[in-house]
Amino acid sequence: MRLRGPLAVLLLALAPAAAAADLAATRARIDAILAEPRFAAAGWGIEVRSLDSGRTVYEHQPDRLLVPASTAKLYTAALALATFGADYRIPTVLFATAPPARDGELHGDLVLVGYGDPALGADAAASWADTLAIALRKAGVTRVHGDLIADATRFAAPRYGSGWEAGDLQSWFGAPASALSVDENLVTVQVRPGAGVGDRALLRFEPPGSAPELVNRLVTVARGDGSDVGLFRAPGERTLHAFGTIAAGSAERSYRLALADPAAVAAAQLRAALTRQGVSVDGRVRSVYWPEVRAEHGADDAGRLRTIAQLRSPPLGDLVRRGLKVSQNLYMQNLFLLVGAAEADAARAANPDVADHTGTEQRAATAMRRYLSGIGIAPQQALVEDGAGLSRRNLTTASALTALLVHWGDGESGAPFRLALPQAGIDGSLAGRLRDTPAQGRVHAKTGAMSGVYALAGYLTSAAGERLAFTLLLNQYRPPEDGGAGRPSGELDRVVLALTALDERSAPAAAHEARPPAR
């Protein structure tokens, strides 16, 4: 007997995800998931296409504009790789405004210019600041009669992306973008009780030079009274307020917060390194950001600035990998702005006498639209305003994001993009998902999540060995309060498992073994 109608759909939905299914059964299984009552008020956008045959395996409202959350990083990665190539390295340069004198004195300023490297300081095994300080010392300088200026004006943009929410800006994932970034623009706050009840708690900050202005009203209370630690910095301000209580004898607590002024921290670290190398600086240490313009210290003023030393970032392909594997917002926002800065350079070169004050982020968004149009994605299909995916003003259709994945899905040139994706049950933001299922190791995809928004997009290999590019977007979804539905990301994983189980022997690439995306 062959079951038909709603009962058949229900049984397909309840069947073990690992069971192989043909195309019709796979589509019915996914339809049944999407039809569940808890998704009645939510919006889905799905498109799944075969890299082997080009056929559409499954779609559901593929042309509906939805918020992509961090899957928008896929657009940023593609744009940056297409613009610069995987081998490009971002410079950070130490300049001087005067030549060193024979007596070891420099009668001018030191200018540390950032060009957008988000990984400065990320290598704990090497001190970038000491490398620059040693170079200055080797140039014969022992004393600087001037200021140490940290120049972050390469990015003519606010330090926070368009559409970022104020509530995110203190958190580690809302770290500001800066042309001169350091230590991923984060500060770690270690909090422990004071010596006695009634004493202020003790706070220390890492890395060196990252301590903000502090108003400490966090009080030590008796053992057993409980701890309630509050840390707050208002958007746009540098003062950190510590308040609440911490119990005597309790263990030290650690918090990660966004830096308010990354360039200033970089300058402080460089000054400390100069001191270690026997170089004194008489003047002030200060940071400069857009919209302040310092023509006398501009990085392009070759007539005044003399290069002391230069550092280079890891290859851009490595930066993309870090940005996608663990969904690192700073890396991807900096790469987005890097494209905008390159656009500004091209505009100035084409029209040197025309003043153009278009912002770096706006230029990057324009470059994104042009790039996507060039690969067949219309502006109405993907609206990308920031590089990290933190903005709720970002919108994409599932069909557009899948088209991007198809574009990068084959060939050697696409390998840096594909290999940067988290692997299900193995690493990155998918390390804890789909583990010990048939999808483990067969799915390479970018996650995305913010309140009410859940997304997953990438590549998978079906049970038949067919390579699929897929996009799953779920918006306006609030899980049932009883918790019976599990984690929202699990809803997407159910669809992925259904696709992984697809086993059509007529598929162009029939095979039993899992295959990663083509390299």
C-alpha positions in Angstrom: 0.0 0.0 0.0 1.3 3.5 -0.9 0.4 6.3 1.4 -0.7 9.6 -0.1 -1.8 13.0 1.2 -1.2 14.7 4.6 -0.4 11.4 6.4 2.4 10.7 4.0 3.9 14.1 4.5 3.7 13.7 8.3 5.4 10.4 8.2 8.2 11.8 6.0 8.7 14.6 8.5 9.0 12.1 11.3 11.3 9.7 9.5 14.9 9.5 10.6 16.9 12.2 8.9 19.7 9.8 8.0 17.3 7.6 5.8 18.1 8.0 2.1 15.3 9.6 0.1 14.7 10.4 -3.5 14.1 14.0 -4.7 10.3 13.9 -4.3 10.6 12.5 -0.8 13.3 15.0 0.2 11.1 17.9 -1.0 8.1 16.6 0.9 10.2 16.2 4.0 11.3 19.8 3.9 7.8 21.0 3.0 6.6 19.2 6.1 9.1 21.0 8.3 8.2 24.4 7.0 4.5 23.7 7.5 4.8 23.1 11.2 2.6 25.4 13.3 5.5 27.1 15.1 6.6 28.7 11.8 3.2 30.2 11.1 4.3 33.7 11.8 7.9 33.3 10.5 9.3 33.8 7.0 11.5 31.3 5.2 13.6 31.8 2.1 15.3 28.7 0.7 17.1 27.8 -2.5 19.2 24.7 -3.2 21.0 24.2 -6.5 23.2 21.4 -7.8 26.8 22.4 -8.6 27.0 19.3 -10.8 23.9 19.6 -13.0 22.7 23.2 -12.3 19.2 22.0 -11.4 17.2 23.5 -8.6 16.8 20.8 -6.0 14.5 22.8 -3.7 13.2 26.3 -3.3 10.7 28.1 -1.0 10.1 31.8 -1.6 13.6 32.1 -3.0 13.0 35.7 -4.1 11.8 37.1 -0.8 14.1 39.7 0.8 15.1 38.6 4.3 17.8 39.7 6.8 20.8 37.4 6.4 22.6 38.2 9.7 26.2 36.9 9.5 25.7 35.0 6.3 26.2 38.5 4.7 29.9 37.9 5.4 29.8 35.6 2.4 29.2 38.7 0.2 32.1 40.6 1.9 34.5 37.6 1.5 33.7 37.3 -2.2 34.1 41.1 -2.8 37.4 41.3 -0.9 38.9 38.2 -2.7 37.7 39.5 -6.1 39.1 42.9 -5.4 42.5 42.1 -3.9 43.2 38.4 -4.4 43.9 35.9 -1.7 47.6 36.7 -1.5 47.3 40.5 -0.7 48.8 41.7 2.5 47.7 44.9 4.2 50.4 47.2 5.4 50.9 49.1 8.6 53.6 51.8 8.3 55.7 53.8 10.7 56.6 57.2 9.3 58.6 60.1 10.5 58.0 63.8 9.5 61.7 64.6 9.6 65.0 62.7 9.0 67.0 61.5 12.0 69.8 63.8 12.9 73.4 62.5 13.3 73.1 62.9 17.1 70.3 60.3 17.2 67.6 62.9 17.7 64.5 63.2 15.5 63.0 66.7 15.3 59.6 65.8 14.2 56.7 63.4 14.8 56.3 59.7 14.5 53.2 58.7 12.6 51.8 55.2 12.8 49.5 54.8 9.8 47.0 51.9 9.6 45.7 50.8 6.3 43.0 48.4 7.6 44.9 45.3 8.9 42.4 43.7 11.4 45.0 41.1 12.6 47.7 43.5 14.1 48.7 42.0 17.4 46.8 38.8 16.9 50.1 36.8 16.7 51.0 36.4 20.4 54.4 35.0 19.4 55.6 38.2 17.8 55.5 41.8 19.1 54.6 44.1 16.2 55.4 47.1 18.3 58.9 45.9 19.1 59.5 45.2 15.5 58.8 48.8 14.6 60.7 50.1 17.6 63.8 48.1 16.7 63.7 49.5 13.2 63.6 53.0 14.5 66.5 52.3 16.9 68.5 50.8 14.0 67.9 54.0 12.1 69.9 55.7 14.8 67.1 57.4 16.7 67.3 57.6 20.4 65.0 60.6 21.1 62.0 62.0 19.3 61.3 65.7 19.8 57.6 65.4 18.7 54.4 63.5 19.1 53.5 59.9 18.4 50.4 60.0 16.2 48.2 57.0 15.5 46.6 57.7 12.2 43.4 55.8 11.4 42.1 58.2 8.8 42.4 55.7 6.0 38.8 54.8 6.6 36.6 57.8 6.1 33.8 56.3 8.0 32.4 56.0 11.5 33.9 53.2 13.6 30.6 51.4 13.7 28.8 50.0 10.6 25.6 51.4 9.2 22.6 49.9 11.0 24.6 48.5 14.0 22.5 48.6 17.1 23.6 50.7 20.1 23.2 47.8 22.5 25.9 45.8 20.6 28.6 48.5 20.7 30.0 47.6 24.1 30.0 43.9 23.5 33.0 42.0 22.1 31.2 41.2 18.9 30.5 44.9 18.3 34.1 46.0 18.3 34.7 49.1 16.3 36.3 48.9 12.8 39.4 51.0 12.5 42.1 51.4 9.8 44.5 51.1 12.8 43.2 48.1 14.7 45.0 46.1 17.4 44.4 43.0 19.4 41.1 42.6 17.5 39.9 45.8 19.1 39.0 44.0 22.4 39.9 44.6 26.0 39.7 41.8 28.6 38.5 43.0 32.0 39.5 40.9 35.0 37.4 41.5 38.1 38.1 40.2 41.6 36.9 41.2 45.1 38.7 43.9 47.1 40.7 43.1 50.3 37.7 43.5 52.6 34.0 43.9 52.7 33.0 47.4 51.6 36.2 47.8 49.5 36.0 48.5 45.8 36.6 45.6 43.5 39.9 45.3 41.7 39.8 45.6 37.9 42.7 45.0 35.6 42.8 45.2 31.8 44.5 43.3 29.1 46.3 43.9 26.7 48.7 46.6 27.9 47.5 50.1 27.2 43.9 49.1 26.9 42.6 50.4 30.2 39.8 52.9 29.7 38.7 55.8 31.9 37.1 54.0 34.8 34.4 54.9 37.4 34.5 52.1 39.9 31.5 51.7 42.2 31.7 47.9 42.3 31.7 46.9 46.0 32.9 43.8 47.8 30.3 42.2 49.9 30.3 39.3 52.4 30.8 35.7 51.4 27.6 34.1 50.4 25.8 37.4 49.6 26.0 36.8 45.9 27.6 38.8 43.1 26.0 41.1 40.6 28.6 42.7 38.5 27.7 45.5 36.1 29.9 47.0 33.4 28.6 49.7 31.1 30.1 52.2 28.6 27.7 54.5 26.8 27.9 54.5 22.9 30.5 57.0 21.8 32.0 57.5 25.2 35.3 56.2 26.7 34.4 55.9 30.3 33.7 52.5 31.7 31.3 52.3 34.7 31.7 49.3 37.0 29.0 48.9 39.6 27.1 46.3 41.6 28.5 43.8 44.0 31.1 41.0 44.1 31.3 38.5 47.0 34.5 38.3 49.1 36.5 35.2 48.3 34.9 34.6 44.9 37.0 33.7 41.9 38.3 36.3 39.4 35.8 36.9 36.6 36.7 37.7 33.0 34.7 39.9 30.6 35.5 40.9 27.0 34.5 44.3 25.8 35.0 46.4 22.7 37.8 49.0 22.7 36.6 52.6 22.5 39.8 53.9 20.8 41.9 51.1 19.1 44.4 53.5 17.5 45.2 55.1 20.9 45.9 51.6 22.3 48.2 50.8 19.3 50.1 54.0 19.9 50.4 53.3 23.7 51.8 49.8 22.9 54.3 51.3 20.4 55.5 53.9 22.9 56.1 51.2 25.5 58.1 49.3 22.9 60.1 52.4 22.1 60.9 52.8 25.8 62.1 49.2 25.9 64.4 49.8 22.9 65.9 53.0 24.5 63.9 55.5 22.4 62.3 58.4 24.3 59.3 60.5 22.9 59.0 64.0 24.3 55.5 64.8 22.9 52.0 63.5 23.3 50.5 60.2 22.2 47.3 60.8 20.3 45.0 59.1 17.8 43.4 60.6 14.7 40.2 59.4 13.0 37.9 60.6 10.3 36.4 63.2 10.0 39.5 64.9 11.3 41.9 65.6 8.4 45.6 66.0 9.0 47.1 67.0 5.7 50.5 67.6 7.2 50.6 64.0 8.4 48.6 62.4 5.6 49.9 59.0 4.6 50.0 60.1 1.0 52.2 63.1 1.6 55.4 61.6 0.4 57.2 64.9 0.5 56.9 65.1 4.3 56.8 61.6 5.5 59.7 59.2 5.5 59.2 55.5 5.9 60.9 54.0 9.0 59.4 50.5 8.8 56.5 48.6 7.4 54.6 45.5 8.6 52.3 43.3 6.5 49.2 41.4 7.5 48.7 37.7 6.9 47.5 37.0 3.4 44.0 38.2 2.7 42.9 34.6 2.2 43.9 33.9 5.8 41.9 36.9 7.1 38.9 35.7 5.2 39.2 32.3 6.7 39.4 33.8 10.2 36.4 36.0 9.4 34.2 33.2 8.2 35.3 30.3 10.4 34.4 32.0 13.7 32.3 34.8 12.3 34.7 37.5 13.3 32.9 40.8 12.8 35.9 43.1 12.9 37.8 41.2 10.2 34.9 41.4 7.8 34.0 45.0 8.5 37.6 46.0 8.0 37.8 44.1 4.7 34.6 45.8 3.5 36.0 49.2 4.3 39.3 48.2 2.7 37.4 47.9 -0.6 35.9 51.3 0.0 39.3 52.8 0.6 40.6 51.3 -2.7 37.6 52.8 -4.5 38.4 56.2 -3.0 42.0 55.9 -4.3 40.8 55.1 -7.8 38.4 58.0 -7.7 41.1 60.4 -6.7 43.5 59.1 -9.4 40.8 59.5 -12.1 39.8 63.0 -11.0 42.6 64.5 -8.9 41.1 68.0 -9.0 37.6 67.0 -7.9 36.7 67.0 -4.1 34.7 64.0 -3.3 33.6 63.3 0.3 31.8 60.1 -0.2 32.3 57.8 2.9 34.4 54.7 2.8 31.5 52.4 3.7 29.3 54.0 1.1 31.9 53.4 -1.5 32.2 49.8 -0.4 28.5 49.3 -0.7 28.6 50.8 -4.2 31.4 48.4 -5.1 29.4 45.5 -3.8 26.4 46.4 -6.0 28.7 46.6 -9.0 30.4 43.3 -8.2 27.2 41.5 -7.7 25.7 42.9 -10.9 28.7 41.6 -12.7 28.0 38.0 -11.6 24.3 38.3 -12.4 22.8 39.3 -9.1 20.6 42.4 -9.4 20.7 45.2 -6.9 17.2 44.5 -5.8 18.2 40.9 -4.8 20.9 41.8 -2.3 21.2 45.0 -0.3 24.5 45.0 1.7 25.3 48.0 3.9 28.0 46.6 6.2 30.6 43.9 6.0 29.9 42.0 9.2 26.2 41.3 8.9 25.4 43.1 12.1 23.0 45.5 10.4 19.3 44.6 10.2 19.2 46.8 7.1 21.0 44.2 5.1 18.6 42.2 3.0 19.1 39.3 0.5 17.1 36.8 -1.3 17.9 33.1 -0.9 18.3 32.9 -4.7 21.0 35.7 -4.7 23.1 34.2 -2.0 22.9 30.8 -3.6 23.9 32.3 -6.9 27.0 33.7 -5.2 27.8 30.3 -3.8 27.4 28.7 -7.2 29.7 31.3 -8.7 32.5 30.4 -6.2 31.6 26.7 -6.1 34.1 25.3 -8.6 37.7 26.0 -9.8 41.0 26.7 -8.1 40.2 30.5 -7.8 37.3 29.8 -5.6 39.2 27.6 -3.1 40.1 30.4 -0.6 36.4 31.2 -0.4 35.2 27.6 0.0 37.9 26.5 2.4 37.2 29.4 4.7 33.8 28.0 5.5 33.1 26.2 8.8 32.8 22.4 8.5 29.9 20.8 10.2 30.8 19.0 13.4 34.5 19.8 12.8 35.5 23.5 13.3 34.5 27.1 13.5 30.9 28.1 14.3 29.7 24.7 13.1 32.0 22.7 15.4 29.1 21.9 17.8 26.4 21.4 15.1 25.5 18.3 13.1 28.1 16.3 15.0 27.7 12.5 14.9 25.1 12.8 12.1 25.5 11.9 8.4 26.1 15.6 7.7 29.3 15.8 9.8 32.2 16.7 7.5 29.8 16.9 4.5 28.6 20.4 5.1 30.7 23.6 4.7 28.6 26.6 5.5 28.4 30.0 7.1 26.2 30.5 10.1 24.1 33.6 10.9 22.0 34.5 13.9 20.5 37.5 15.7 17.3 38.0 17.6 14.6 36.5 15.4 16.9 35.8 12.5 18.6 32.4 11.8 20.5 31.5 8.6 22.9 29.0 7.1 24.4 29.1 3.6 27.1 27.1 1.9 27.8 23.7 0.4 26.9 20.1 1.2 27.4 16.7 -0.4 24.3 14.5 -0.6 24.2 10.8 0.0 24.6 10.3 -3.7 27.7 12.4 -3.8 25.9 15.3 -5.5 27.4 18.7 -4.6 24.7 21.3 -3.6 24.9 25.0 -2.9 22.2 26.0 -0.4 20.8 29.0 1.4 18.4 28.8 4.4 17.0 32.0 5.8 14.5 32.1 8.7 13.2 35.5 9.8 10.7 36.7 12.4 11.0 33.4 14.3 10.5 33.1 18.0 10.9 29.5 19.4 8.0 28.2 21.5 8.4 29.2 25.1 8.2 25.6 26.4 11.6 25.0 24.7 10.3 21.8 23.1 11.5 22.8 19.7 15.2 22.9 20.8 17.6 25.5 19.6 16.6 27.7 16.6 19.7 26.6 14.7 18.4 23.1 15.0 15.5 24.0 12.8 17.9 24.8 10.0 19.9 21.6 10.7 16.8 19.5 10.1 16.5 20.9 6.6 20.3 20.3 6.1 19.9 16.7 7.2 17.0 16.2 4.8 19.2 17.5 1.9 22.2 15.4 3.0 20.0 12.3 2.8 19.1 13.0 -0.8 20.1 9.8 -2.8 19.0 9.9 -6.4 21.0 7.4 -8.4 20.2 9.4 -11.5 22.1 12.4 -10.0 25.1 13.4 -12.2 27.7 12.7 -9.6 26.4 9.5 -8.0 28.8 8.2 -5.3 28.5 7.0 -1.7 31.4 8.8 -0.2 31.2 12.4 1.1 33.1 14.9 -1.0 34.1 18.4 0.2 33.6 21.3 -2.2 35.9 21.2 -5.2 39.3 22.7 -4.7 
